[in-house]
Amino acid sequence: MKHSSKILLVGLLSSLALILGCLYMNVEKFTNESSDQLIEVASSDVPSNHLKEASIEASSQQQTTTEKRENAFDGSSRYSDDAPQKISWLLYQIDERNITIDGRLPIMEESDRLKRAMVGACGHFSCDRKVHFSPERRDPSWRALAIDLIKLFHEEKLHKAMFRVKDKSIEVEAHFEDNVAKARLDQLLADYDTLYAINDSSLVVTAPVVPTTKKREPVASSLSNATKSVKVVTTASSQGNSSIAVAKEILRNASPKSTQPSYLEIAKAQEQVSKLLKKSPINFHRNRAQITKQGRKTLNRVIKILKGLSHVRIEVHGYTDAGGRAKINQWISEERAKSVKKYLEQHGIDAHKITAKGFGERHLLFPNDPYNVLNRRVEIVIKKEKR
């Protein structure tokens, strides 16, 4: 009985071992097959024809997007009349023998007057043309003004001149050799003064008058007296700035009425103010727009001159030297001009007649010595009131 039990036990153990062995082999086979499938899937390459189809589809989409983008700029036949048009703008600048033309304008024919005016001097000057013509741009309302400005610059043979125009904003800056040329610009801009916001920083650059021992010729007419007064203003100012613009009224009205007291009165007052500011500048605390005690004394004397005038406009112009950052210089020149404007208003000058402008480090009093402290100044310009 014991022998039989042992045989049965051995048989059971053998059967159990056989079953476990079979199970192990099946599990290993299943695992290997699963691993082989995973490896196969993970390492399988996407068929090349699928890649080509995806690439073609992506290229097609990109091309469609590009075509849609280009259609808005490429010719009037593709441009929708209902699409909004952008504002046109133009920069025209002369610097010695170089011209820079930049802007965004509508498509123009070669015979267009503005297009011909822009490139008209390029045969005699070195031109850097950056203008982009596109049907998406609105036809400029300032076309005639731009043509006239370009014509004036070249007729006067200016070496430094610039205008930038966009929508209703016009910026002009030119260096003239005499008052007559400057008066031409003033007359031209006056015709557009009610239509555009004009910022004219132009000036007359004249050589200082050298004293002579020669006997002067007697004054032939009252007009000569008027012109003589303007020259005195230029000499007294000796700053090559816009204060000489008082010549505009005299030169433009070169007729008997130009000798009326109002015109000569303005010229005389401008001469007095220019001499006063040259001798006793309006001073400010360092790096601030606060007027010093001495500066207030100077302004009190200026106010006495201005109060004796009627039908005039007063422009306060602020300038700095070239030291420091240009943006900061622009800001401080504006703030100092505003401080002077405020002081004049507080002491009886009509606020509606005063404007304040800052020019930063532009129009240096001593261009060859840009860091000279005398370049820091505030000037007061007297002009006849517009009717």
C-alpha positions in Angstrom: 0.0 0.0 0.0 2.8 2.3 0.8 4.5 1.4 -2.4 1.4 2.2 -4.4 1.0 5.6 -2.7 4.5 6.5 -3.7 3.9 5.5 -7.3 0.7 7.6 -7.3 2.5 10.6 -5.8 5.3 10.4 -8.3 2.7 10.2 -11.1 0.9 13.3 -9.8 4.1 15.2 -9.5 5.1 14.2 -13.0 1.8 15.3 -14.4 2.0 18.6 -12.6 5.5 19.2 -13.9 4.3 18.4 -17.4 1.4 20.8 -17.1 3.6 23.6 -15.8 6.1 23.0 -18.5 3.4 23.3 -21.2 2.1 26.4 -19.6 5.5 28.0 -19.5 6.2 27.2 -23.2 2.8 28.7 -24.2 3.4 31.8 -22.2 6.9 32.3 -23.6 5.5 31.8 -27.2 2.7 34.3 -26.6 5.1 36.9 -25.1 7.6 36.4 -28.0 4.8 36.7 -30.6 3.4 39.8 -28.9 6.9 41.4 -28.7 7.5 40.6 -32.3 4.2 42.3 -33.2 5.0 45.4 -31.1 8.5 45.6 -32.6 7.1 45.2 -36.0 4.5 47.9 -35.6 6.9 50.3 -33.9 9.6 49.8 -36.5 7.4 49.6 -39.5 7.9 52.5 -42.0 5.1 54.5 -43.5 4.8 53.5 -47.1 6.6 56.1 -49.4 3.4 56.6 -51.5 1.6 57.8 -48.3 4.4 60.3 -47.6 4.3 61.7 -51.1 0.5 62.1 -50.9 0.8 64.0 -47.6 3.6 66.2 -49.0 1.5 67.0 -52.1 -1.5 67.9 -50.0 0.5 70.2 -47.7 2.2 71.9 -50.7 -1.2 72.4 -52.3 -2.6 74.0 -49.1 0.4 76.3 -48.8 0.2 77.3 -52.5 -3.5 78.0 -52.1 -2.8 80.2 -49.0 0.1 82.0 -50.9 -2.1 82.6 -53.9 -4.9 84.1 -51.7 -2.3 86.4 -50.1 -0.8 87.5 -53.4 -4.1 88.0 -55.1 -4.7 91.0 -52.8 -1.6 92.7 -54.1 -1.1 91.4 -57.6 -2.9 93.6 -60.1 -6.2 95.3 -60.1 -7.9 92.3 -61.8 -7.3 90.1 -58.7 -8.0 92.8 -56.2 -11.6 93.1 -54.9 -13.1 96.6 -55.1 -14.7 95.9 -51.7 -11.4 95.2 -49.9 -10.3 98.1 -47.6 -7.5 100.2 -48.9 -4.6 101.4 -46.8 -3.4 104.9 -46.5 -0.6 106.0 -48.9 2.5 107.8 -47.6 5.7 109.2 -49.1 9.1 110.3 -47.9 11.3 112.4 -50.3 14.7 113.5 -48.9 17.7 115.3 -50.5 21.0 115.1 -48.7 23.7 116.8 -50.8 23.8 114.8 -54.0 21.8 111.8 -52.7 18.0 111.4 -52.9 16.0 108.9 -50.8 12.5 108.1 -52.0 10.5 105.8 -49.8 6.8 105.1 -49.4 3.7 103.1 -50.1 1.7 104.3 -53.1 -1.1 103.0 -55.4 -0.1 101.6 -58.8 0.8 104.5 -61.2 1.3 104.8 -64.9 4.8 105.9 -66.1 3.2 109.1 -67.3 1.8 109.9 -63.8 3.0 113.4 -62.8 3.9 112.4 -59.2 5.9 109.4 -60.4 7.7 111.5 -62.9 8.5 114.2 -60.3 9.9 111.6 -57.9 12.4 110.2 -60.4 12.9 113.3 -62.4 16.2 114.3 -60.7 17.6 110.7 -60.5 19.7 111.3 -63.6 21.6 114.0 -61.8 21.5 112.6 -58.2 22.2 109.3 -56.7 18.8 107.9 -55.9 17.8 105.3 -53.4 14.3 104.2 -54.4 12.3 102.2 -52.0 8.7 103.0 -53.0 6.3 100.1 -53.3 3.3 100.4 -55.7 0.3 98.4 -54.9 -3.5 98.5 -55.7 -4.2 98.0 -52.0 -3.1 101.7 -51.5 -5.5 104.6 -51.5 -4.9 107.4 -54.1 -3.3 110.2 -52.1 -5.2 113.5 -51.8 -1.8 115.3 -51.3 -0.6 114.4 -54.8 -0.4 118.1 -56.0 1.4 119.2 -52.9 4.0 116.5 -53.2 4.7 117.5 -56.8 5.0 121.2 -55.9 7.4 120.5 -53.0 9.7 118.3 -55.1 9.7 121.0 -57.8 10.5 123.8 -55.3 13.4 121.8 -53.7 15.1 121.3 -57.1 14.4 124.8 -58.5 16.0 126.3 -55.4 18.9 123.8 -55.7 18.6 122.8 -52.0 21.3 120.5 -50.6 19.3 119.6 -47.4 15.5 119.1 -47.8 12.9 116.6 -46.8 9.2 116.1 -46.7 7.1 113.3 -45.3 3.4 113.1 -46.0 0.8 110.6 -44.8 -3.0 111.1 -44.8 -3.6 114.6 -43.3 -0.1 114.9 -41.7 2.8 116.7 -43.4 6.3 117.2 -42.1 8.7 119.5 -44.0 12.3 120.4 -43.2 14.6 122.3 -45.6 17.7 124.5 -45.5 17.3 127.7 -47.6 20.0 130.1 -48.5 17.8 133.2 -48.5 14.5 134.6 -47.3 12.9 134.7 -50.7 13.3 131.0 -51.2 11.9 130.3 -47.7 9.0 132.6 -48.5 8.1 130.4 -51.5 7.7 127.4 -49.2 5.7 129.4 -46.7 3.3 130.5 -49.5 3.0 127.0 -50.8 2.2 125.5 -47.4 -0.2 128.3 -46.6 -2.5 127.1 -49.4 -2.8 123.7 -47.6 -2.8 125.0 -44.0 -6.5 124.5 -43.5 -6.5 121.0 -45.0 -3.5 119.3 -43.3 -1.6 119.3 -40.0 1.7 120.8 -41.2 4.9 120.7 -39.1 7.4 123.0 -40.9 10.9 122.9 -39.4 12.6 124.7 -42.3 15.1 127.4 -41.7 17.3 130.0 -43.5 21.0 129.3 -43.2 22.8 132.6 -43.9 26.5 133.5 -43.5 27.1 136.1 -40.8 27.3 139.7 -42.1 30.9 141.0 -42.2 31.2 144.7 -41.2 32.4 146.9 -43.9 33.9 150.4 -44.0 32.3 151.2 -47.3 29.7 153.9 -47.3 26.2 152.6 -47.5 23.9 153.6 -50.2 20.9 155.6 -49.1 17.6 153.7 -48.8 15.7 154.1 -52.0 12.2 153.1 -50.8 10.1 152.0 -47.9 10.3 148.4 -49.2 14.1 148.6 -48.9 13.6 149.6 -45.3 11.4 146.6 -44.7 13.9 144.3 -46.3 16.7 145.9 -44.3 14.8 145.2 -41.1 14.5 141.6 -42.0 18.3 141.4 -42.5 18.9 142.9 -39.1 16.7 140.2 -37.6 18.8 137.6 -39.3 22.0 139.0 -38.0 20.7 139.6 -34.5 19.4 136.1 -34.2 22.6 134.6 -35.7 21.0 131.3 -35.0 19.8 130.0 -38.4 16.3 129.3 -37.0 12.7 129.7 -37.8 12.5 133.2 -36.2 13.5 134.6 -39.6 10.1 133.4 -40.9 8.9 137.0 -40.1 10.3 137.7 -43.6 7.5 135.8 -45.1 4.9 138.5 -44.4 7.1 141.3 -45.8 8.4 139.5 -48.8 5.1 137.9 -49.8 3.4 141.3 -49.5 6.0 143.3 -51.5 3.6 146.1 -52.2 2.8 149.5 -50.6 0.7 147.9 -47.9 3.7 145.8 -46.8 5.1 149.0 -45.2 2.1 149.4 -42.9 3.1 149.7 -39.2 1.8 146.2 -38.3 4.5 144.5 -40.5 7.3 146.8 -39.5 6.2 146.5 -35.9 6.5 142.7 -36.0 9.9 142.9 -37.6 11.1 145.4 -35.0 9.7 143.3 -32.1 11.3 140.1 -33.5 14.6 141.9 -33.6 14.3 143.1 -30.0 13.4 139.6 -28.8 16.1 137.9 -30.7 18.8 140.3 -29.4 17.5 139.9 -25.9 17.5 136.1 -26.0 21.0 136.0 -27.5 22.3 138.3 -24.7 20.2 136.7 -21.9 19.1 133.2 -22.7 16.1 131.6 -21.0 17.8 129.2 -18.5 16.5 126.1 -16.9 17.5 123.9 -14.0 19.8 121.1 -15.1 18.0 118.2 -16.8 14.6 119.8 -15.9 12.0 122.0 -17.5 11.8 124.4 -14.6 12.8 128.0 -15.5 15.5 129.6 -13.3 15.1 132.9 -11.6 17.3 134.5 -14.2 15.3 132.9 -17.0 12.1 134.4 -15.5 13.7 137.9 -15.6 14.4 137.5 -19.3 10.9 136.3 -20.0 9.5 139.3 -18.1 11.3 141.6 -20.5 10.1 139.6 -23.5 6.5 139.9 -22.2 6.8 143.7 -22.2 7.7 143.6 -25.9 4.9 141.1 -26.8 2.2 143.0 -24.9 2.7 145.9 -27.2 1.7 143.8 -30.3 -1.7 143.0 -31.7 -2.8 140.5 -34.3 0.2 138.2 -33.9 1.0 134.6 -33.2 3.8 133.5 -30.9 5.8 130.3 -31.4 8.0 129.0 -28.7 10.8 126.7 -30.0 12.9 124.5 -27.8 16.3 123.0 -28.7 19.1 121.0 -27.0 22.7 120.0 -27.8 23.7 116.6 -29.1 24.6 115.1 -25.8 22.6 112.1 -24.5 19.9 110.1 -26.2 17.9 111.7 -29.1 14.5 110.7 -27.6 15.3 112.3 -24.3 16.6 115.5 -26.0 13.4 115.7 -28.0 11.3 115.3 -24.8 13.2 117.9 -22.8 13.0 120.4 -25.6 9.3 120.0 -25.8 8.8 120.3 -22.0 10.9 123.4 -21.8 9.0 125.0 -24.7 5.8 124.2 -22.9 7.1 125.8 -19.6 7.8 129.0 -21.4 4.4 128.9 -23.1 2.8 128.5 -19.7 4.8 131.3 -18.2 3.7 133.7 -21.0 0.1 132.7 -20.5 0.3 133.3 -16.8 1.6 136.8 -17.4 -1.0 138.1 -19.7 -0.3 136.7 -23.2 -3.4 135.2 -24.9 -3.0 131.4 -24.7 -4.8 130.9 -28.0 -2.0 132.8 -29.7 0.9 130.7 -28.4 2.1 127.4 -29.6 5.1 125.3 -28.3 7.3 123.1 -30.3 10.4 121.0 -29.4 13.1 120.1 -32.0 15.5 118.2 -29.8 19.1 118.2 -31.1 18.0 119.3 -34.6 19.0 122.7 -35.9 22.1 123.1 -33.8 23.3 126.6 -33.2 26.9 125.4 -33.7 26.8 122.4 -36.1 30.6 122.0 -35.9 30.4 121.9 -32.1 27.3 119.7 -31.4 28.0 119.4 -27.6 28.3 123.1 -27.0 25.9 124.1 -24.2 24.9 127.2 -26.2 23.0 124.8 -28.5 20.6 124.4 -25.6 18.1 127.3 -26.0 14.5 128.4 -26.3 13.6 130.9 -29.1 10.5 132.9 -29.5 9.1 133.5 -33.0 6.6 136.3 -33.8 4.3 135.8 -36.8 1.4 137.8 -38.1 -2.0 136.4 -37.1 -3.8 134.4 -39.7 -7.1 135.9 -41.0 
